[in-house]
């Protein structure tokens, strides 16, 4: 099991606090034993099997207003969990996954996930090793 910390751009800390996101409540966990990817982002979360990840690649830079906080892409319904705008990882899913809010699933399902982790290369390697 590996935990991947989000990369924090301090300029966005006040905005992230409004979303309920801080260093202690945001991470991406790859659990090889359970075969699961889990994203924790304040009160939001997302879980999917590692086998559901079709591809993962480093991405960025992004426009800050499209990458900081929890963001829905109107173009493809992808979800972004972001704490910085310089780099991240985009994971395309075989089957869309739901975000949870305080443990309750939301209705909209997302075909891809973007996360702005500290070490994108390590996360890509971890989810691609399956």
C-alpha positions as CSV (number, residue, x, y, z in Angstrom):
1,X,0.0,0.0,0.0
2,X,1.3,3.4,-0.9
3,X,0.0,6.9,0.0
4,X,0.5,9.8,-2.3
5,X,0.3,13.3,-0.8
6,X,-1.2,16.2,-2.7
7,X,1.1,19.0,-3.8
8,X,0.0,22.2,-2.0
9,X,0.4,25.6,-3.5
10,X,0.1,27.8,-0.5
11,X,-1.6,30.6,-2.5
12,X,-4.7,28.4,-2.7
13,X,-4.8,27.4,1.0
14,X,-7.7,29.8,2.0
15,X,-9.8,28.5,-0.9
16,X,-9.0,24.8,-0.1
17,X,-10.0,25.4,3.6
18,X,-13.4,26.6,2.3
19,X,-13.7,23.2,0.6
20,X,-12.7,21.4,3.8
21,X,-9.4,20.3,2.4
22,X,-6.1,20.3,4.2
23,X,-2.9,18.2,4.3
24,X,-4.3,15.8,6.9
25,X,-7.6,15.2,4.9
26,X,-6.2,14.8,1.4
27,X,-4.4,11.8,-0.1
28,X,-4.4,9.2,-2.8
29,X,-3.9,5.6,-1.6
30,X,-3.0,2.7,-3.9
31,X,-3.7,-0.5,-2.0
32,X,-2.2,-3.4,-4.0
33,X,-3.5,-6.0,-1.5
34,X,-7.1,-4.9,-1.9
35,X,-6.6,-3.9,-5.5
36,X,-8.1,-0.5,-4.9
37,X,-7.4,3.2,-5.5
38,X,-8.9,5.6,-2.9
39,X,-8.9,9.4,-3.2
40,X,-9.6,11.4,0.0
41,X,-10.2,15.1,-0.5
42,X,-11.8,16.7,2.6
43,X,-15.4,15.5,2.8
44,X,-15.2,14.1,-0.8
45,X,-13.9,10.7,-1.8
46,X,-13.7,8.3,-4.6
47,X,-12.9,4.5,-4.7
48,X,-12.4,2.3,-7.7
49,X,-10.5,-1.0,-8.3
50,X,-7.0,-0.7,-9.8
51,X,-8.3,-3.0,-12.6
52,X,-10.7,-0.3,-13.5
53,X,-7.9,2.1,-14.4
54,X,-7.3,1.9,-18.2
55,X,-4.5,4.4,-18.3
56,X,-2.6,7.0,-16.2
57,X,-0.4,9.8,-17.3
58,X,1.2,12.9,-16.0
59,X,-0.5,16.1,-17.0
60,X,-0.4,19.8,-16.5
61,X,0.2,22.6,-16.2
62,X,-3.4,23.7,-15.7
63,X,-5.3,27.0,-15.3
64,X,-5.7,27.4,-11.6
65,X,-9.5,28.0,-11.8
66,X,-9.8,24.6,-13.5
67,X,-7.6,22.7,-11.2
68,X,-7.9,23.9,-7.6
69,X,-10.7,22.4,-5.4
70,X,-13.0,19.7,-6.7
71,X,-13.9,20.4,-10.3
72,X,-16.2,18.8,-12.9
73,X,-15.2,19.0,-16.5
74,X,-18.2,20.0,-18.6
75,X,-16.5,18.6,-21.7
76,X,-16.2,15.0,-20.5
77,X,-17.6,14.8,-17.0
78,X,-14.2,14.0,-15.6
79,X,-13.5,15.0,-11.9
80,X,-10.5,16.9,-10.6
81,X,-9.3,16.9,-7.0
82,X,-6.7,19.7,-7.1
83,X,-4.5,21.6,-4.7
84,X,-2.1,23.1,-7.2
85,X,-2.0,24.1,-10.9
86,X,1.5,23.0,-12.1
87,X,1.2,19.2,-12.5
88,X,-0.9,16.2,-11.8
89,X,-2.0,12.7,-12.9
90,X,-5.0,11.9,-15.2
91,X,-6.4,8.4,-14.9
92,X,-8.9,7.2,-17.5
93,X,-11.3,4.6,-16.2
94,X,-12.8,1.6,-18.0
95,X,-16.1,2.1,-16.1
96,X,-17.1,5.5,-14.6
97,X,-16.9,5.9,-10.8
98,X,-18.9,7.9,-8.4
99,X,-17.7,10.5,-5.9
100,X,-18.9,10.3,-2.4
101,X,-19.6,13.3,-0.1
102,X,-19.4,12.5,3.6
103,X,-19.7,8.8,2.7
104,X,-22.7,9.1,0.5
105,X,-22.4,8.4,-3.2
106,X,-23.4,11.2,-5.6
107,X,-25.3,10.3,-8.7
108,X,-23.0,11.6,-11.4
109,X,-20.3,9.1,-12.5
110,X,-16.9,10.2,-13.8
111,X,-15.0,8.5,-16.7
112,X,-11.6,10.0,-15.5
113,X,-9.9,11.4,-12.4
114,X,-7.3,14.0,-12.2
115,X,-5.3,14.5,-8.9
116,X,-2.5,17.0,-8.3
117,X,-0.2,14.9,-6.2
118,X,3.4,15.8,-5.1
119,X,5.0,13.0,-7.2
120,X,3.0,12.3,-10.3
121,X,5.6,9.9,-11.6
122,X,5.3,7.7,-8.5
123,X,1.5,7.6,-8.7
124,X,1.6,6.7,-12.4
125,X,4.0,3.9,-11.7
126,X,1.9,2.6,-8.7
127,X,-1.3,2.4,-10.7
128,X,0.3,1.0,-13.8
129,X,2.0,-1.8,-12.0
130,X,-1.2,-3.8,-11.8
